[in-house]
Amino acid sequence: MKKTQKLTLTAMLIAIGTLTSNLLFIPLGITKLFPMQSFINVLTAVMLGPYYAVAEAFCISVLRNMLGTGSIFAFPGSIIGALLAALLYKKTNKLFMAFFGEVVGTGIIGAIACFPISTLLLGKEATLFGFIPAFIFSAFGGALIGLIVLVIFMKNKAVAQMLKQPGSVEKH
């Protein structure tokens, strides 16, 4: 894919993520779970790579916070999940590893990264592992949908050919 196509696809995914944040979120205490973020992270990680995945996650988090549909916890969860999904996919070239990276990055590492934000910046009492169950639930659901959509995409020869480039999607 050319750089212009990658930027356009990233912008479209950011728009989809921002628009769906008004419709598909789960309020849970001081956080707002957003499975669509994990779905979009997996798509971006596989189709565009780590730089675009991190940029997409950051932009959606900023826009969600500006619109009041996100929380400060959107940043560590989404960005770490997108980065880990993209890096694991790039290293292994396996769709499942993008799914795994998103779930571990958002659900575990991102959730743990939320603890200092909660206690230091917001002054809220939180347990160190209190975010993990909710973040894993949200990341698992969204990443699973992303994995299923990518498997379906790869069955379409035109889409698979468009994405085919060094380090891109191969038959699995």
N, C-alpha and C positions, 0 to 999 in steps of 0.2 A: 504494500500500500504506500502511496506517496504521502509526503508530509501534510499536504493540504487535505487529503482524505482523512488522515488520522486526526487532524485538528477538528475537522467538521464532525467526525463521528464522536470525538470526545465532547464537543459542544452539545451535540444532540443527546448524549447520555447524561450530561450535566443538567440539561433542560428537563429530561424525563425524571431524573432523580429529584430535582427541585419541585416539579409539579406534583409528583406522587407523594411527596412528603406531607402535603396537605391532606391527603386522603388515606394513606396506609401507614399509620404509626401506632405504636402501642405505648400509652403512658404508663410508666412504672416508677412510682416514687419521684425522685428528682431527675430521672432519665426519661428519654423518649426512645423506645426501640424502633428501628426502621429497617426491616428485612430487605426492602428494595435496595438499600445501600450495598448490602452484601451481594445481591444479584448483579447490580451494576459493576461492582468491584471485580467480580469473577469475569464478566464479559470483557471489561476493559483490560484486565490483566492478561487474558489470553489473546485478545485481538490486537492490542496496541502496545503492551509492554509496561515495564515498571514506571517510567517517567510519566507517561500519560495516565496510568492508574493512580499514582499519587496525586497528580494535578487534579484529576477528576474528583477524587475523594475529598481533597482540600476545598475545591470550589463548591461542591455540594454542601459540605459542612458550613462554609462561610454563608452561603445563600440561605440555608435552613435556619441558621442562627439569626440572620438579618430579618427573615420573615417570621420569626417566632415559632417555627415548627421543629426546631432542633434544640439541643442543649450543648453546653461546652464539652460534654462527654462524646459528642459526635467526632471530634477531632482525633483523639488517640485511637479510638476503635476503628474508624473507617480508614485512616491513613496507614496504620500499622497492618491492618488486614489486607488492604490493596497492595501494599509493598510486598508483604510475605507471599501472597498469592501469585503475584507477577514473578517474583524471584524464583519461587519453587517451580512454577510452570516453565520459566525460561531455562532453568537448570535441567529439568527432567523431560520436558516436552510431553507431559502427561496431563490431561484435563483434570484427573482426580487430584493431582497435586495442587492445582489452583484452588479447588474446593477445600482441600485440607489446609492450605495456607491461609485462606480467608477465615475459616472457622478458628484455627489456632491464633492467628494474628488479631482478629477482632474479639473472639470469644474468650481468650485467655490473656494474651499479652496486653491487648487494648483495654480489657477490663481491669487488669492489675494497674495499668498506667492511669486509670481514672481515680484510684484511691488518693494519691497526693492532691489531685485537683479538687476532690471532694473535701478533704480535710483542710488543706492549706488555703486554697482560694475561696472556697464557698463556706468554710467553717461548719460544714455538716459532718456529723458523726457517721462513719461508714466502716464496715468491716473490710479488711484487706481483700477477702475473697467474696464479698457480698455482691459484686457486679457480675461475677463469672457466670452463674446459671442463666441469668437473663440475657447476657450478651451472647452466650453460646447458643441459646435457643433461637435468638434472632438471626445470628450469623449462619447457623446450620440451615434454617429454612430458606433464607435468601440465596445462600451459596448452592444449595441443592437445586433450586429452580434454575439458577445460572448454569449449573452443570448440565441439566437436562436440556435447556435451550441450546447450549453449545453442541451437544451431541446431535441434536436435530439439525442445527446449522451445518455441521460437518457432513451430513448425508447429502446435502445439496452441493453438487459439483461446482456450480458457479461461485457460491460463497466460499467453499473450501479453496478454490483456485485463487480467488481474490485475496484471501488471507495467507496463501502459501508464499512464504519467503523464508530466508534462513532463520531458524529458531521459531518458526510459526507452527501452526497446527498440522500434525501429521495424522494418519489413520491410527486409531488406538484399538 
